[in-house]
Amino acid sequence: MTDYSVLLKALDLPEKVALLTGATAFTLAPQEKIGLGELRLSDGPTGVRGLKFSGGEVVALLPNATLLAAAWSTETAYEVGRLLADEALRQRIHVVLGPTVNLHRSPLGGRLFEAYSEDPLLTGVLAAAYVRGLQEQGVGASLKHLVANESETDRNTVNSVVDEATLRELYLLPFEIAVADSNAWTLMAAYNDVNGVPATEQHHVNNEIVKGEWGYDGLIMSDWFATKSAAPAANGGLDLVMPVSDPWGDNLVAAVRAGEVDESVVDDHLRRLLVLADRVGALGEHRSYPDALPAPEQRREQLTRLAAAGMTVLTNDGVLPLDRTRTVALIGRHAVETIDMGGGSAQVNPPYQISVAEGLSALVGGVTVTDGVEVRNRPATARDFLADGVRITLYDADGAVIEERHSATGTTMVGFDDEFDATVARIRLSATVLTGGQVELGGTGPGDWVVRAGDDTLTYALRVESGGFAAEMLAPPSRTDVLLAAAGETVEAEVTLLPKTPEAPLSGVGMFGLIARPAPRDAADVIAEAARAAAAADVAVVVVGLTEEQETEAVDKATLRLPGAQDDLVSAVAAAARRTVVVVNAATPVLMPWRDEVDAILWAGLPGQEGGHAVAAALLGDIEPAGRLVTTFPAADGASPAWSVTPVDGDLRYTEGTFIGYRGHAAGRAPAPAFWLGHGLGYGAWTYADAGVSGRTATVTITNTGDRASREVVQVYLRPAEADQPVRLVGWAAATVEPGASATVTVEPDPRLWRRWDTAANRWAELAAGGELLIARGLGDVRATLPLS
């Protein structure tokens, strides 16, 4: 066993502190004298991106967290952890920054697509399985973001005001479960304040609860640029500042020498870092790494299956699964440009992305594809409009070439994780268009732009005006205009970056890109064309959804309505078609005013690089879309127990307490939802019989009365005897049953859901005896009510 005290004694104070801050954007410095190697970290919500924020290695793009969680399967979560460990080890990554275990408090949260669910038990249990899959391979996980970090508006300054009972019973519970059940090796402290104290300085949460009550022996790191102080953060339980030394480094050394921080505190932080390094094989004798990943065909099967199995059938009058012999009109912008990942740090550089049009056309002969209405406010480069992506040249202030790049997406990051000494002052971007005509052309990123197509030249200044902290990277400003371009013509843009100043430290940093795509058509013409195509086919499949504009880091949504005229498109198609199926390509709730006009709705999430293949498999029944919702879908804007994500005078008050999502709807604190957490039809039909309870253990016999084998998820909820306690999910179990067959399912509830926080006594207390267990397919379909003694 490593004697960490000997290693600590070998270092002086500045050397110790130097190891507690990032060396680069995603690495920690080595220290040869104690045998410590470089530690490498990577974002990892939907893939292990590596050491570059943008334009890094080609890596697998997984389905997003809500889609994976919709399987309600610890086996799925474990498999995902193993898959990510493979991807990490190939790149010699030691820690993957995930999973995200914040809850879906308000459906407006922009980053909900990275987090599992609105329910703390479901979130914690799935996270624990994910952590096991990752860490069994020697790759560290990082539970994030500690804590009360459920929205993005003013995320770096917002003060989340949460009472102690709500904090303990709801928002800390997923962290507690994943620490207790899988001992995640790192946690990440959030940007926000909690009850007036920054998360990075939270003595109460970090020291008293996590390291004290839970006995956590791992490391707490900051979110990137989240740390606001030296002594308060060091004394508040933060072990590691990322990504650079400010505000630690010399400041922390000075704080120790001034007596503001005891050196033993620094030693504890460093000891935790050394434990992490030991666990991931970067201390002493360093670990070996595999040379290759599983075969591409194995990865394709895996990613297709994981995505399709989590897709959720919300409604179905029998049209699904689709009959292969029928003609299909496939309609919608999301059908031809399927959105496979969210925005911000969740984005990776995948080898390819399969659209629904590609996936369904490969399996069904009679498919006609019709584009849909516009779905974006900020245009993005069309995948198939440019001959070979975008060519990018970076220049310094003297006009010398620093680096030449190529981007398939049309964008590149500058100023954040550059690996050269020069400072980029100007960027040139160029591309060749495949088809001529009216072209929407422009740029994205803060700076002064000149855009050219043929004889036309446009100039404009782009500045960050909203989007919160790091908007330069995560929600950069953009502008486009419509110009004429000939097929094969080169279009180009140049941007002069803004100078860095003390008032604008992120000037010269940002995501920059060339936008070039066919000019938008009139929505009425597009809808009329779609209706004609629908009328000519046996069944119309309309694919609608959100984009990374709504489902992204740094920005919250303002509405659950689908962007653009997508609702009008669905209604027009439904009126013209014989049968209509809607596929919702979104990770989080959307409003569906056309719900009663269509014959089936399939929620498809953000399905990753095999997205089109997965949607096709689900529609055809090649893989059962057996998912169950992980978030309650409100019936209207504002019709949710917790809604606003906008701070008032800096405070975001969690006044709903523990009654978020289905808990609040069940208590009558919001109108009945469109779809409850746990809802999902799959392709079976079910009867429940002989429900019983022994102690707290529930059993029930389920029979598949459908004509296909199907997977059922039996959910058990507790309705406590106390009126001030919400109904809550306490356990679930799944069974796959052949048609006409039965299975007895046993659910062992989690005892942690029988607690309540006694604020007066400052301790946990058992719920009062009594109450009821509800055996259900979501609270909208309760099959048995069992009194508890």
WORA-V869131 format. One record per pair of residues at least 6 apart in sequence whose ideal C-beta (glycine too) atoms are under 8 Angstrom apart, sorted by the first residue. I is the first residue (numbers start at 1). J is the second residue. If there is no record, write none. Layout:
((I,J) (I,J))
This chain:
((2,274) (2,278) (2,283) (2,284) (4,271) (4,274) (4,275) (7,34) (7,35) (7,36) (7,274) (8,16) (8,267) (8,270) (8,271) (8,274) (10,33) (10,34) (11,19) (11,31) (11,33) (11,34) (11,270) (13,253) (13,256) (13,257) (13,263) (13,266) (14,253) (15,31) (16,266) (16,267) (16,270) (17,248) (17,249) (17,252) (17,253) (17,256) (17,266) (18,29) (18,245) (18,249) (19,28) (19,29) (19,31) (19,36) (19,270) (19,273) (20,239) (20,240) (20,241) (20,248) (20,252) (20,266) (20,269) (20,270) (20,273) (21,240) (21,241) (21,242) (21,244) (21,245) (21,248) (21,249) (22,28) (22,241) (22,242) (22,243) (22,244) (22,245) (23,29) (23,38) (24,51) (24,243) (24,417) (25,51) (25,53) (25,224) (25,243) (25,416) (25,417) (26,40) (26,41) (26,42) (26,50) (26,51) (26,243) (26,417) (27,38) (27,39) (27,40) (27,41) (27,51) (28,38) (28,39) (28,41) (28,240) (28,273) (29,38) (30,36) (30,37) (30,38) (34,274) (34,283) (35,283) (35,284) (36,274) (36,277) (36,282) (36,283) (37,277) (37,282) (37,283) (37,286) (38,282) (39,94) (39,95) (39,276) (39,277) (39,280) (39,282) (40,51) (40,91) (40,92) (40,93) (40,94) (40,95) (41,93) (41,94) (41,95) (41,96) (41,97) (41,142) (41,242) (42,48) (42,49) (42,50) (42,51) (42,88) (42,91) (42,93) (42,95) (42,96) (42,97) (43,49) (43,53) (43,96) (43,97) (43,98) (43,345) (43,346) (44,84) (44,88) (44,96) (44,97) (44,98) (45,64) (45,65) (45,97) (45,98) (45,99) (45,100) (45,114) (45,342) (45,345) (45,346) (46,61) (46,62) (46,63) (46,64) (46,65) (46,114) (46,341) (46,342) (46,346) (46,348) (46,606) (46,608) (47,59) (47,60) (47,61) (47,62) (47,84) (47,87) (47,341) (47,348) (47,350) (48,59) (48,60) (48,84) (48,87) (48,88) (48,91) (48,93) (48,96) (48,348) (49,56) (49,57) (49,59) (49,345) (49,347) (49,348) (49,349) (50,56) (50,57) (50,59) (50,91) (50,93) (51,91) (51,417) (52,413) (52,417) (53,345) (53,413) (53,416) (53,417) (53,473) (54,347) (54,349) (54,411) (54,412) (54,413) (54,511) (55,349) (55,405) (55,407) (55,412) (55,413) (56,348) (56,349) (57,91) (57,349) (58,349) (58,350) (58,351) (59,87) (59,91) (59,348) (59,349) (59,350) (60,83) (60,87) (60,299) (60,303) (60,348) (60,350) (60,351) (60,608) (60,609) (61,303) (61,340) (61,341) (61,348) (61,350) (61,353) (61,608) (61,609) (62,68) (62,80) (62,83) (62,84) (62,303) (62,306) (62,608) (63,303) (63,306) (63,307) (63,310) (63,605) (63,606) (63,607) (63,608) (63,611) (63,614) (64,113) (64,114) (64,341) (64,342) (64,346) (64,587) (64,605) (64,606) (64,607) (64,608) (65,99) (65,100) (65,113) (65,114) (65,115) (65,116) (65,587) (66,112) (66,113) (66,115) (66,116) (66,117) (66,587) (66,588) (66,605) (66,630) (66,631) (67,307) (67,310) (67,311) (67,587) (67,604) (67,605) (67,606) (67,607) (67,627) (68,76) (68,77) (68,80) (68,116) (68,306) (68,310) (69,77) (69,116) (69,117) (69,122) (69,123) (69,126) (69,310) (69,630) (70,310) (70,311) (70,312) (70,603) (70,605) (70,627) (70,628) (70,629) (70,630) (70,680) (71,306) (71,309) (71,310) (71,626) (71,627) (72,122) (72,627) (72,628) (72,630) (72,713) (72,732) (72,734) (73,734) (74,125) (74,126) (74,128) (74,129) (75,129) (76,306) (76,309) (76,310) (77,126) (77,127) (77,129) (77,130) (77,133) (78,129) (78,130) (78,132) (78,133) (79,133) (79,302) (79,306) (80,130) (80,133) (80,306) (81,129) (81,130) (81,131) (81,132) (81,133) (81,134) (81,135) (81,136) (81,141) (82,133) (82,134) (82,136) (82,137) (83,133) (83,302) (84,96) (84,98) (84,133) (84,134) (84,139) (85,96) (85,133) (85,134) (85,136) (85,137) (85,138) (85,139) (86,137) (86,290) (86,293) (86,294) (87,93) (87,293) (88,94) (88,96) (88,134) (88,139) (89,137) (89,138) (89,139) (89,289) (89,290) (90,289) (90,290) (90,292) (90,293) (92,289) (93,139) (94,139) (94,140) (94,277) (94,280) (94,281) (94,282) (95,139) (95,140) (95,141) (95,142) (95,185) (95,186) (95,276) (95,280) (96,134) (96,139) (96,140) (96,141) (96,142) (97,142) (97,144) (97,188) (97,345) (98,114) (98,130) (98,141) (98,142) (98,144) (99,116) (99,126) (99,127) (99,130) (99,131) (99,141) (99,143) (99,144) (99,178) (100,111) (100,114) (100,115) (100,116) (100,144) (100,145) (101,115) (101,116) (101,123) (101,124) (101,127) (101,143) (101,144) (101,174) (101,175) (101,178) (102,111) (102,115) (102,144) (102,145) (102,147) (102,149) (102,150) (102,171) (103,115) (103,117) (103,118) (103,119) (103,120) (103,123) (103,150) (103,170) (103,171) (103,174) (103,660) (104,112) (104,115) (104,117) (104,118) (104,150) (104,588) (104,630) (104,631) (104,660) (104,661) (105,118) (105,150) (105,151) (105,642) (105,654) (105,660) (105,661) (106,150) (106,151) (106,640) (106,642) (106,643) (106,644) (106,645) (107,557) (107,560) (107,588) (107,589) (107,631) (107,633) (107,634) (107,640) (107,643) (108,151) (108,556) (108,557) (108,558) (108,559) (108,560) (108,643) (108,644) (108,645) (109,150) (109,151) (109,152) (109,556) (109,557) (109,588) (109,645) (110,151) (110,152) (110,550) (110,551) (110,552) (110,553) (110,554) (110,555) (110,556) (110,557) (111,151) (111,152) (111,342) (111,344) (111,551) (111,552) (111,553) (112,551) (112,587) (112,588) (112,631) (113,342) (113,346) (113,551) (113,587) (113,588) (113,606) (114,342) (114,346) (114,553) (115,123) (116,122) (116,123) (116,126) (116,127) (116,174) (116,630) (117,123) (117,126) (117,630) (117,631) (117,677) (118,630) (118,631) (118,632) (118,660) (118,661) (118,662) (118,677) (119,630) (119,661) (119,662) (119,677) (119,728) (119,729) (120,169) (120,170) (120,171) (120,173) (120,174) (120,177) (121,173) (121,177) (121,728) (121,729) (121,730) (121,731) (121,750) (121,752) (121,753) (122,630) (122,729) (122,732) (123,174) (124,173) (124,174) (124,175) (124,176) (124,177) (124,178) (124,181) (125,177) (125,181) (125,750) (127,143) (127,174) (127,177) (127,178) (127,182) (127,184) (128,177) (128,178) (128,181) (128,182) (129,182) (130,141) (131,141) (131,143) (131,178) (131,182) (131,183) (131,184) (132,182) (134,140) (134,141) (135,141) (135,182) (135,183) (135,184) (135,185) (135,279) (138,279) (138,280) (138,281) (138,287) (139,280) (140,184) (140,185) (140,186) (140,276) (140,279) (140,280) (141,182) (141,184) (141,185) (141,186) (142,184) (142,185) (142,186) (142,187) (142,188) (142,221) (143,174) (143,175) (143,178) (143,179) (143,184) (143,186) (143,187) (143,188) (144,187) (144,188) (144,190) (144,223) (145,188) (145,189) (145,190) (145,191) (145,199) (145,223) (146,175) (146,187) (146,188) (146,189) (146,190) (146,199) (146,202) (146,205) (146,206) (146,210) (146,220) (147,167) (147,171) (147,172) (147,175) (147,190) (147,194) (147,199) (147,202) (147,205) (148,160) (148,162) (148,167) (148,171) (148,190) (148,192) (148,194) (148,199) (148,654) (149,155) (149,160) (149,190) (149,191) (149,192) (149,199) (150,160) (150,171) (150,645) (151,158) (151,556) (151,645) (151,652) (152,468) (152,553) (152,554) (152,555) (152,556) (152,645) (153,468) (153,556) (153,645) (153,646) (153,647) (153,652) (154,468) (154,647) (154,650) (155,191) (155,192) (155,468) (155,469) (155,554) (156,191) (156,192) (156,225) (156,226) (156,468) (156,469) (157,192) (157,193) (157,647) (157,650) (158,191) (158,192) (158,193) (158,647) (158,650) (158,651) (158,652) (159,192) (159,193) (159,194) (159,195) (159,196) (159,647) (159,650) (159,651) (159,652) (160,192) (160,193) (160,194) (160,195) (160,652) (160,654) (161,195) (161,651) (161,652) (161,653) (161,654) (162,171) (162,194) (162,195) (162,654) (163,654) (163,657) (163,759) (164,757) (164,759) (165,657) (165,658) (165,756) (165,757) (165,759) (166,654) (166,657) (166,658) (167,194) (167,205) (168,757) (168,764) (169,658) (169,755) (169,756) (169,757) (170,658) (170,660) (172,205) (172,209) (173,752) (175,187) (175,210) (176,214) (176,752) (177,752) (178,184) (179,187) (179,210) (179,214) (179,216) (179,218) (180,214) (183,217) (183,218) (184,218) (185,218) (185,219) (185,276) (185,279) (185,280) (186,218) (186,219) (186,220) (186,221) (186,276) (187,210) (187,216) (187,218) (187,219) (187,220) (187,221) (188,220) (188,221) (188,222) (188,223) (189,199) (189,200) (189,202) (189,206) (189,220) (189,221) (189,222) (189,223) (189,226) (189,238) (190,199) (190,223) (190,226) (191,199) (191,223) (191,226) (191,469) (192,198) (192,199) (193,199) (194,202) (194,205) (197,203) (197,204) (197,236) (198,226) (198,228) (198,229) (198,232) (198,233) (198,236) (199,205) (199,226) (200,222) (200,226) (200,227) (200,228) (200,229) (200,233) (200,236) (200,238) (201,228) (201,229) (201,232) (201,233) (201,235) (201,236) (201,238) (202,236) (202,237) (203,235) (203,236) (203,237) (205,237) (206,220) (206,236) (206,237) (206,238) (207,236) (207,237) (210,216) (210,220) (210,237) (211,220) (211,237) (217,272) (217,275) (218,272) (218,275) (218,276) (219,239) (219,240) (219,269) (219,272) (219,273) (219,275) (219,276) (220,237) (220,238) (220,239) (220,240) (220,272) (221,238) (221,239) (221,240) (221,241) (221,242) (222,233) (222,238) (222,240) (222,241) (222,242) (223,242) (224,242) (224,243) (225,242) (225,243) (225,469) (225,470) (227,233) (227,238) (227,241) (227,247) (227,248) (228,247) (229,247) (230,247) (230,248) (230,251) (230,252) (230,254) (230,255) (230,260) (230,261) (231,252) (231,255) (231,260) (231,261) (233,241) (233,247) (233,248) (234,248) (234,252) (234,255) (234,261) (234,265) (234,266) (234,269) (235,260) (235,261) (235,265) (238,269) (239,268) (239,269) (239,272) (239,273) (240,269) (240,273) (241,247) (241,248) (252,261) (252,266) (255,261) (256,262) (256,263) (256,266) (274,283) (277,283) (278,284) (280,287) (281,287) (293,299) (294,302) (300,610) (300,613) (303,608) (303,609) (303,610) (303,614) (304,610) (304,613) (304,614) (304,617) (304,623) (305,614) (305,623) (306,608) (307,605) (307,607) (307,608) (307,610) (307,611) (307,614) (308,607) (308,614) (308,615) (308,617) (308,618) (308,622) (308,623) (308,624) (308,625) (309,623) (309,624) (309,625) (309,626) (309,627) (310,605) (310,625) (310,627) (311,602) (311,603) (311,604) (311,605) (311,607) (311,614) (311,615) (311,618) (311,625) (311,627) (312,602) (312,603) (312,625) (312,627) (312,628) (312,629) (312,679) (312,680) (313,320) (313,600) (313,601) (313,602) (313,603) (313,625) (313,627) (313,680) (313,681) (313,682) (313,683) (314,584) (314,601) (314,602) (314,603) (314,629) (314,675) (314,679) (314,680) (314,681) (315,595) (315,598) (315,599) (315,600) (315,601) (315,681) (316,599) (316,600) (316,601) (316,681) (317,599) (317,600) (318,599) (319,539) (319,579) (319,581) (319,599) (319,600) (320,581) (320,600) (320,602) (320,619) (320,621) (320,683) (321,619) (321,620) (321,621) (321,683) (322,328) (322,364) (322,539) (322,541) (322,581) (322,619) (322,620) (322,621) (323,538) (324,363) (324,364) (324,620) (326,366) (326,537) (326,538) (326,539) (327,366) (327,367) (327,368) (327,536) (327,537) (327,538) (327,539) (328,360) (328,364) (328,366) (328,367) (328,368) (328,537) (328,538) (328,539) (328,540) (328,541) (329,367) (329,368) (329,370) (329,530) (329,533) (329,534) (329,536) (329,537) (329,539) (329,540) (329,541) (329,573) (329,577) (330,356) (330,357) (330,360) (330,361) (330,367) (330,368) (330,369) (330,370) (330,541) (330,543) (331,369) (331,370) (331,372) (331,530) (331,533) (331,534) (331,540) (331,541) (331,542) (331,543) (331,569) (331,573) (332,370) (332,371) (332,372) (332,530) (332,542) (332,543) (332,544) (332,566) (332,569) (333,371) (333,372) (333,373) (333,374) (333,375) (333,543) (334,356) (334,372) (334,375) (334,543) (334,544) (334,545) (334,583) (334,585) (335,355) (335,356) (335,357) (335,369) (335,371) (335,372) (335,541) (335,542) (335,543) (335,583) (336,355) (336,356) (336,357) (336,369) (336,371) (336,372) (337,355) (337,382) (337,383) (338,353) (338,354) (338,355) (338,356) (338,357) (338,543) (338,585) (338,607) (338,611) (338,612) (338,615) (339,545) (339,546) (339,547) (339,548) (339,585) (339,586) (339,606) (340,350) (340,353) (340,606) (340,607) (340,608) (340,609) (340,611) (341,347) (341,348) (341,350) (341,548) (341,606) (341,608) (342,548) (342,551) (342,552) (342,553) (342,587) (342,606) (343,474) (343,475) (343,548) (343,549) (343,551) (343,552) (343,553) (344,474) (344,548) (344,552) (344,553) (344,554) (345,474) (345,553) (346,553) (347,548) (349,408) (349,409) (350,608) (350,609) (351,609) (352,609) (353,383) (353,609) (353,611) (354,609) (354,610) (354,611) (354,612) (354,613) (355,611) (355,612) (356,543) (356,583) (356,585) (356,611) (356,612) (356,615) (356,616) (357,367) (357,369) (357,612) (358,612) (358,613) (359,611) (359,612) (359,613) (359,614) (359,615) (359,616) (359,617) (360,367) (360,541) (360,612) (360,615) (360,616) (360,619) (361,367) (361,369) (362,613) (362,616) (363,616) (363,617) (363,620) (363,622) (364,616) (364,620) (366,537) (366,538) (368,533) (368,536) (368,537) (370,529) (370,530) (370,533) (371,526) (372,526) (372,530) (372,542) (372,543) (372,544) (372,566) (372,569) (373,523) (373,526) (373,527) (373,564) (373,565) (373,566) (373,568) (373,569) (374,520) (374,523) (374,564) (374,565) (375,544) (375,545) (375,546) (375,547) (375,562) (375,563) (375,564) (375,566) (376,547) (376,549) (376,563) (376,564) (377,549) (377,563) (378,444) (378,478) (378,549) (379,440) (379,442) (379,478) (379,480) (379,515) (379,517) (380,410) (380,515) (380,517) (380,547) (381,390) (381,409) (381,410) (381,411) (381,513) (381,514) (381,515) (381,516) (381,517) (382,516) (382,517) (382,518) (384,434) (385,433) (385,434) (385,435) (385,516) (385,517) (385,518) (386,410) (386,431) (386,432) (386,433) (386,434) (386,516) (387,431) (387,432) (387,433) (387,434) (387,488) (388,406) (388,431) (388,432) (389,406) (389,407) (389,408) (389,409) (389,410) (389,431) (390,406) (390,407) (390,409) (390,410) (390,411) (390,429) (390,430) (390,431) (390,513) (390,514) (391,404) (391,405) (391,406) (391,429) (391,430) (391,431) (392,404) (392,405) (392,406) (392,407) (392,412) (392,427) (392,428) (392,429) (393,401) (393,403) (393,404) (393,405) (393,427) (393,428) (394,401) (394,402) (394,403) (394,404) (394,405) (394,414) (394,424) (394,426) (394,427) (395,401) (395,402) (395,424) (395,425) (395,426) (395,427) (395,428) (396,402) (396,422) (396,423) (396,424) (396,425) (397,423) (397,425) (399,426) (400,422) (402,420) (402,422) (402,424) (403,420) (405,412) (407,513) (409,513) (410,429) (410,431) (410,513) (410,514) (410,515) (410,516) (411,444) (411,511) (411,512) (411,513) (412,427) (412,511) (412,512) (412,513) (413,473) (413,510) (413,511) (413,512) (414,424) (414,427) (414,445) (414,497) (414,508) (414,509) (414,510) (414,512) (415,424) (415,497) (415,506) (415,508) (415,509) (415,510) (416,473) (416,509) (418,424) (423,508) (424,497) (424,508) (425,496) (425,497) (425,508) (426,494) (426,495) (426,496) (426,497) (427,445) (427,447) (427,494) (427,495) (427,497) (427,512) (428,492) (428,493) (428,494) (429,443) (429,492) (429,493) (429,494) (429,495) (429,512) (429,513) (429,514) (430,490) (430,491) (430,492) (430,493) (430,514) (431,490) (431,491) (431,492) (431,514) (431,516) (432,488) (432,489) (432,490) (432,491) (433,439) (433,485) (433,486) (433,487) (433,488) (433,489) (433,491) (433,516) (434,487) (434,488) (435,487) (435,518) (436,484) (436,485) (436,486) (436,487) (436,488) (436,489) (437,484) (437,485) (437,518) (437,519) (438,482) (438,483) (438,484) (438,518) (438,519) (439,453) (439,482) (439,483) (439,484) (439,485) (439,491) (439,516) (439,517) (439,518) (439,519) (440,480) (440,481) (440,482) (440,515) (440,516) (440,517) (440,518) (440,519) (440,520) (441,451) (441,453) (441,458) (441,480) (441,481) (441,482) (441,483) (441,485) (441,491) (441,493) (441,515) (441,516) (442,449) (442,451) (442,458) (442,478) (442,479) (442,480) (442,481) (442,493) (442,515) (443,449) (443,451) (443,462) (443,478) (443,479) (443,493) (443,495) (443,512) (443,513) (443,514) (443,515) (444,462) (444,476) (444,477) (444,478) (444,511) (444,512) (444,513) (444,515) (445,462) (445,472) (445,476) (445,477) (445,478) (445,495) (445,510) (445,511) (445,512) (445,513) (446,462) (446,463) (446,464) (446,472) (446,476) (446,477) (446,497) (446,498) (446,507) (446,510) (447,461) (447,462) (447,495) (447,496) (447,497) (447,498) (447,510) (447,512) (448,459) (448,460) (448,461) (448,462) (448,495) (448,496) (448,498) (449,458) (449,459) (449,460) (449,461) (449,462) (449,479) (449,493) (449,494) (449,495) (450,457) (450,458) (450,459) (450,493) (450,494) (450,495) (451,457) (451,458) (451,459) (451,460) (451,481) (451,491) (451,492) (451,493) (452,458) (452,491) (452,492) (452,493) (453,483) (453,484) (453,485) (453,489) (453,491) (454,483) (454,484) (454,485) (454,486) (454,489) (456,483) (456,484) (458,481) (458,483) (460,479) (462,476) (462,477) (462,478) (462,479) (462,495) (463,477) (463,498) (464,471) (464,472) (464,476) (464,477) (465,477) (466,475) (467,474) (467,475) (467,554) (467,555) (468,474) (468,475) (468,554) (468,555) (469,554) (470,506) (470,554) (471,554) (471,555) (472,506) (472,509) (472,510) (472,511) (473,509) (473,510) (473,511) (474,511) (474,552) (474,553) (474,554) (474,555) (475,552) (475,554) (475,555) (476,510) (476,511) (476,512) (478,515) (480,515) (482,519) (485,491) (491,514) (491,516) (492,514) (493,514) (495,512) (497,507) (497,508) (497,510) (498,504) (498,507) (498,508) (499,507) (499,508) (500,506) (500,507) (500,508) (501,507) (523,564) (523,565) (523,568) (526,569) (527,565) (527,568) (527,569) (527,572) (528,572) (530,542) (530,569) (530,572) (530,573) (531,572) (531,573) (531,575) (531,576) (532,576) (533,540) (534,540) (534,573) (534,576) (534,577) (534,580) (535,576) (535,577) (537,577) (537,578) (538,578) (538,579) (539,577) (539,578) (539,579) (539,580) (539,581) (540,573) (540,574) (540,576) (540,577) (540,578) (540,579) (540,580) (540,581) (541,580) (541,581) (541,582) (541,583) (541,619) (542,569) (542,570) (542,573) (542,580) (542,581) (542,582) (542,583) (542,598) (543,582) (543,583) (543,585) (543,615) (544,562) (544,566) (544,569) (544,570) (544,582) (544,583) (544,584) (544,585) (545,562) (545,566) (545,584) (545,585) (545,586) (545,590) (545,604) (546,562) (546,563) (546,585) (546,586) (546,587) (546,588) (546,590) (547,563) (549,555) (549,563) (550,557) (550,563) (550,586) (551,586) (551,587) (551,588) (551,606) (556,645) (559,591) (559,637) (560,589) (560,590) (560,591) (560,634) (560,637) (561,567) (561,590) (561,591) (561,637) (562,590) (562,591) (567,593) (567,594) (570,580) (570,582) (570,594) (570,597) (570,598) (571,593) (571,594) (571,597) (573,580) (574,580) (574,594) (574,597) (574,598) (575,597) (579,599) (580,597) (580,598) (580,599) (580,600) (581,598) (581,599) (581,600) (581,601) (581,602) (581,619) (582,592) (582,594) (582,598) (582,600) (582,601) (582,602) (583,601) (583,602) (583,604) (583,615) (583,619) (584,590) (584,592) (584,601) (584,602) (584,603) (584,604) (585,604) (585,605) (585,606) (585,607) (585,611) (586,603) (586,604) (586,605) (586,606) (587,605) (587,606) (588,631) (589,631) (589,632) (589,633) (589,634) (590,633) (591,634) (591,635) (591,636) (591,637) (591,674) (592,601) (592,674) (595,601) (595,674) (602,615) (602,618) (602,619) (602,625) (603,627) (603,629) (604,611) (604,614) (604,615) (604,618) (607,614) (607,615) (608,614) (614,623) (616,622) (617,623) (618,624) (618,625) (621,683) (621,708) (624,682) (624,683) (624,684) (624,708) (624,709) (624,710) (624,711) (625,682) (625,683) (626,680) (626,682) (626,683) (626,710) (626,711) (626,713) (627,680) (627,682) (628,677) (628,678) (628,679) (628,680) (628,713) (628,715) (628,777) (628,778) (629,675) (629,676) (629,677) (629,678) (629,679) (629,680) (629,778) (630,677) (631,661) (631,677) (632,640) (632,661) (632,662) (632,665) (632,673) (632,675) (632,676) (632,677) (633,673) (633,674) (633,675) (634,640) (634,670) (634,671) (634,673) (634,674) (635,671) (635,672) (635,673) (635,674) (636,671) (639,670) (639,671) (639,673) (640,661) (640,664) (640,670) (641,656) (641,659) (641,660) (641,661) (641,663) (641,664) (641,665) (641,667) (641,669) (641,670) (642,654) (642,656) (642,660) (642,661) (642,664) (644,652) (645,652) (646,652) (656,664) (656,669) (658,725) (658,726) (659,667) (659,669) (659,726) (661,677) (662,673) (662,676) (662,677) (662,678) (662,727) (662,778) (662,779) (663,726) (663,727) (663,728) (664,670) (664,726) (665,671) (665,672) (665,673) (665,676) (665,779) (666,726) (666,727) (666,779) (667,726) (667,727) (673,780) (675,778) (675,780) (676,778) (676,779) (676,780) (676,781) (677,729) (677,778) (677,779) (678,713) (678,715) (678,729) (678,776) (678,777) (678,778) (678,779) (679,777) (679,778) (679,780) (679,781) (680,713) (680,777) (680,778) (682,710) (682,711) (682,712) (683,706) (683,708) (683,710) (684,704) (684,705) (684,706) (684,708) (684,709) (684,710) (684,711) (684,712) (684,737) (684,739) (685,704) (685,705) (685,706) (685,710) (686,702) (686,703) (686,704) (686,705) (686,706) (686,710) (686,712) (686,777) (687,702) (687,703) (687,705) (688,700) (688,701) (688,702) (688,775) (688,783) (688,784) (689,700) (689,701) (689,702) (689,703) (690,699) (690,700) (690,701) (690,744) (691,698) (691,699) (691,700) (691,775) (691,783) (691,784) (691,786) (692,698) (692,699) (692,700) (692,786) (693,699) (693,773) (693,786) (693,788) (696,730) (696,748) (696,749) (696,751) (696,754) (696,773) (696,788) (697,746) (697,747) (697,748) (697,749) (698,716) (698,731) (698,746) (698,747) (698,749) (698,773) (698,775) (698,786) (699,744) (699,745) (699,746) (699,747) (700,714) (700,744) (700,745) (700,775) (700,783) (700,784) (701,742) (701,743) (701,744) (701,745) (702,712) (702,714) (702,735) (702,737) (702,742) (702,743) (702,744) (702,745) (703,737) (703,740) (703,741) (703,742) (704,710) (704,712) (704,737) (704,738) (704,739) (704,740) (704,741) (704,742) (705,739) (705,740) (706,739) (707,739) (708,739) (709,736) (709,737) (709,738) (709,739) (710,736) (710,737) (710,739) (711,734) (711,735) (711,736) (711,737) (712,734) (712,735) (712,736) (712,737) (712,745) (712,777) (713,732) (713,733) (713,734) (713,777) (714,732) (714,733) (714,734) (714,735) (714,745) (714,747) (714,775) (714,777) (715,729) (715,731) (715,732) (715,775) (715,776) (715,777) (715,778) (716,729) (716,730) (716,731) (716,732) (716,747) (716,749) (716,773) (716,774) (716,775) (716,776) (717,727) (717,728) (717,729) (717,730) (717,773) (717,774) (717,776) (717,779) (718,727) (718,728) (718,730) (718,749) (718,753) (718,754) (718,771) (718,772) (718,773) (718,774) (719,727) (719,771) (719,772) (719,773) (719,774) (720,726) (720,727) (720,728) (720,767) (720,768) (720,771) (721,767) (721,768) (721,769) (721,770) (721,771) (722,756) (722,767) (722,768) (725,756) (725,767) (727,774) (727,779) (728,753) (729,753) (730,749) (730,750) (730,753) (730,754) (730,773) (731,747) (731,748) (731,749) (731,750) (732,747) (733,745) (733,746) (733,747) (734,745) (735,743) (735,745) (737,743) (747,775) (749,773) (754,766) (754,767) (755,764) (755,765) (755,766) (755,767) (756,764) (756,765) (756,766) (756,767) (757,763) (757,764) (757,765) (758,764) (758,765) (769,788) (769,789) (770,787) (770,788) (770,789) (771,787) (771,788) (772,785) (772,786) (772,787) (772,788) (773,785) (773,786) (773,788) (774,782) (774,784) (774,785) (774,786) (775,782) (775,783) (775,784) (775,785) (775,786) (776,782) (776,783) (777,783))
